Amino acid sequence: MDYDQLKADILKVNKVFYDKVFKDPWLMLVFKDVKQDIIERQQTDFMIGAFGGPKVYSGRNPKDAHMHIFVNEEMWQLREKYLREAFEETR
């Protein structure tokens, strides 16, 4: 598998996704102390490792990084909507 191309594709999706998240008045509060480009790169590295590629993600594990966030069904659905849109927009 060409992990360089996969990384570029995932980063493109993450850029579009986080553009939406950081513009959303509700979800942007979750990331108020995080720079968008950093979270985009961290999420990309995390996903590459999850897909079996090189393990270069150096952030906290999701359980520890998100323990302060209560995600209700509405927030989960909004996140899913933005992620689906990001996939569609980057085909």
C-alpha positions in Angstrom: 0.0 0.0 0.0 1.2 3.5 -0.8 1.0 5.1 2.6 2.3 8.5 1.3 -0.7 8.7 -1.0 -3.0 7.4 1.7 -1.7 10.0 4.1 -2.2 12.8 1.6 -5.8 11.6 1.0 -6.6 11.4 4.7 -5.1 14.8 5.4 -7.2 16.3 2.6 -10.4 14.8 4.2 -9.3 16.0 7.7 -8.7 19.5 6.4 -12.2 19.8 5.0 -13.7 18.1 8.1 -11.9 20.4 10.6 -12.7 23.5 8.5 -16.3 22.6 9.2 -15.8 21.8 12.8 -13.8 25.0 13.5 -16.6 27.0 11.9 -19.4 25.3 13.9 -20.4 27.4 16.9 -20.9 24.3 19.1 -18.2 21.9 18.0 -15.5 24.7 17.8 -15.7 24.9 21.6 -14.4 21.4 21.9 -11.2 22.5 20.1 -10.9 26.0 21.4 -7.4 25.4 22.8 -6.1 23.4 19.8 -4.6 24.7 16.6 -6.4 23.3 13.6 -3.3 22.3 11.6 -2.0 20.4 14.6 -5.3 18.4 15.1 -5.4 17.7 11.3 -1.9 16.2 11.3 -2.5 14.3 14.6 -5.7 12.8 13.3 -4.1 11.9 10.0 -1.2 10.2 11.8 -3.6 8.4 14.1 -5.6 7.1 11.2 -2.6 5.9 9.2 -1.5 3.8 12.2 -5.1 2.5 12.5 -5.0 1.4 8.8 -1.9 -0.6 9.5 0.7 2.0 8.3 3.6 3.4 10.2 2.8 4.3 13.9 4.0 8.0 14.0 1.1 9.4 16.0 2.6 10.9 19.2 -0.4 12.4 20.9 -2.4 11.1 23.8 -4.7 8.0 23.3 -8.3 9.0 22.5 -9.6 7.9 25.9 -7.2 10.2 27.7 -7.4 13.1 25.2 -11.2 13.2 25.2 -12.1 12.4 28.8 -13.4 15.9 29.4 -15.8 15.8 26.5 -19.3 14.5 26.9 -20.6 13.6 23.4 -24.3 13.3 23.2 -26.2 11.9 20.2 -26.8 15.3 18.6 -23.0 16.1 18.7 -22.2 12.6 17.3 -24.7 13.1 14.5 -23.2 16.5 13.6 -19.7 15.1 13.6 -20.8 12.3 11.3 -22.6 14.8 9.0 -19.4 16.9 8.7 -17.3 13.8 8.1 -19.6 12.5 5.4 -19.5 15.9 3.7 -15.7 15.9 3.9 -15.5 12.5 2.2 -18.0 13.6 -0.5 -16.1 16.9 -1.1 -12.7 15.2 -1.5 -13.6 12.4 -3.8 
